[in-house]
């Protein structure tokens, strides 16, 4: 990588040889710095971890008894002369961009990010750097997000219509990130929010760390259908088409994801309704964020790496696709 | 899916909602309800366009897709290569354009008919003027309406409205018998030449002479034990691998229709002489087969017959065909589809007995058998007779429109299979837009070269595709645009229906209907099949 060897791309992940530290490594290492707690970024087995204080409780909850240190946003940590700091990525609660600097050379690893403020995660902050390593999950000009207010309104209309037809509304979203965004964003008028237990578990971890979240009720056998019909269920995507849902029929499946922008993806997910709401930047967001860093070297990872790189090269930037090992393309 | 009709203002939004609803539900009842809701809400012209569009009678294309792509890229202010990459991933041109364009200035409501008339008016207009009108339209439609507008230009509303479903909805809406409706929907008519009233009227009109009957279709079976009743209830025939055709002889005219409801009379001039042989008021159902010197030829020979615009004497000579008949639908001017199959077949036998053996017209033979078990032997031997398996028809069945369980069954012979090596991967379209699902496979030649010989797209589960995708990313050797060359390491079992010689492919081989059957994780590349194995298969299949 053209950053004077400050960060290198290895089989274990992005590596800073000078500090002997890995960023979001996908195999166990000695020292790991984590951008956020999603499973494809925070993996089990490393000897020590560093993340933001707001991301820490969920990471601990998921990875168990790990050696975890935290570093507040904007503060510096020196490791063998190399400075590391976290800066809000706006992706989920506690998600960070990781700034690495040494002798005036600055590299920023974006992790996953979105530029629009969702009102719950710490809002994205651009960081000036020489080299920017950006994600590109939705790095295609066909991805253009609507304002979240519009989407939540659409969700509310949909729930109301289902209720009038005696159908239970189920919204699918990843338990870390999307579930909180749906919960906080849904207008009060949709009624009580019921959750699947895996989502409730994450919500409780956050409540315990002092985050203010709306009230929820875990779905349980004492709830009558009438009670469930008065509200909406939030469940993780893995539950769709599982036995857990059978007892709720008739239901309507609403999948909440940026991928729902494409008809093909909606069909593939068997969504009755797709809500286009993403925790990643859309095409404009990516371009804006890249521009704001002022970086002359751009490395594009995780997504449409080739296409976004070529676009940036066309615009006169020094861009390269960077292969990652992140599992699956579809991060919800 | 229940629709919020009240929320829709008017105009094309009705059609848009109908389309989305048809696409999103798999339940017949919901589709029928949506169609009826649509029919009850729109003027007659919009009804006609809807029926026309969903039965393949789309408005004439007035703008080339090449221009649409260029204009869309221009309007979206992106280079053409980025447009093409986006299109590749989205998988649908109309959708790609709709998503790429900037938001509309103001929304304008026009009816489906009004938009179509606008599109038709673009015909033979100067390009600059066309461009201006298309830009104006894009500027006045929101993303989902734009998608419909683009679809109206490019055609191809590939949505699940079968003839049967449409007939059902129209029957409920008009209180006319569904089979009556199905018949009226067939043949040559267009929303430009027919009104909703005239389509549904009972009288004979010009189009009705050429009107075909809806084809009866077969379901597949895997085991002969699935057959109900006694062996004496069933008739066995070979299943032919050609083009299903319906030959109509009425009022001194002859028409040939394909199953896709295309009039293909001109493509097969050799059948025109049959007018002097077959009595008027006769409709035959059968298979058009490539046939020379007493043998059925590979399917590719018939492809040239339907794809060429002009059928020259040379083509007729190189790719001769026969019409192999297996059913009689109209006799002495009467629709006899409600007679049991065995009676129709007897009449067909009598017809053939009365005409001289006439080369381009053959009777598909009935295969005698006493026990169901004998069918297994017949099926095994069917490829020697140039067929791809057996057809099993219930003697008492009527000739109904479309598929009906328990009437006609097709029992195909097992496909060929080879184990081949994955060498290239390309991301898929549409449903699999962000996965590498389009694979190219190769086998080793004796010289040790890896020769690509087929592509395959389907046959694996989504889960398997995700696993393979991770492997692909870690094992990419080279990239050419959207294509990745990968390490020759993974072996897949490929099934296919036929193997042919091909000058276009380096391997000299082309497969019919190739698909992946399984990922052979248990095999290494040295255990895969070789070019020699494929050449042997080719020899055997000749």
Interface residues (C-beta under 8 A of the other chain):
Chain A: X140 X141 X142 X143 X144 X157 X161 X165 X259 X261 X262 X263 X264 X265 X266 X267 X268 X272 X273 X304 X306 X307 X310 X311 X314 X323 X324 X325 X327 X328 X329 X330
Chain B: X1 X2 X4 X23 X24 X76 X78 X79 X81 X82 X85 X86 X89 X90 X91 X92 X95 X96 X99 X100 X429 X430 X431 X432 X433 X434 X435 X462 X466 X469 X470 X473 X474 X476 X479 X482
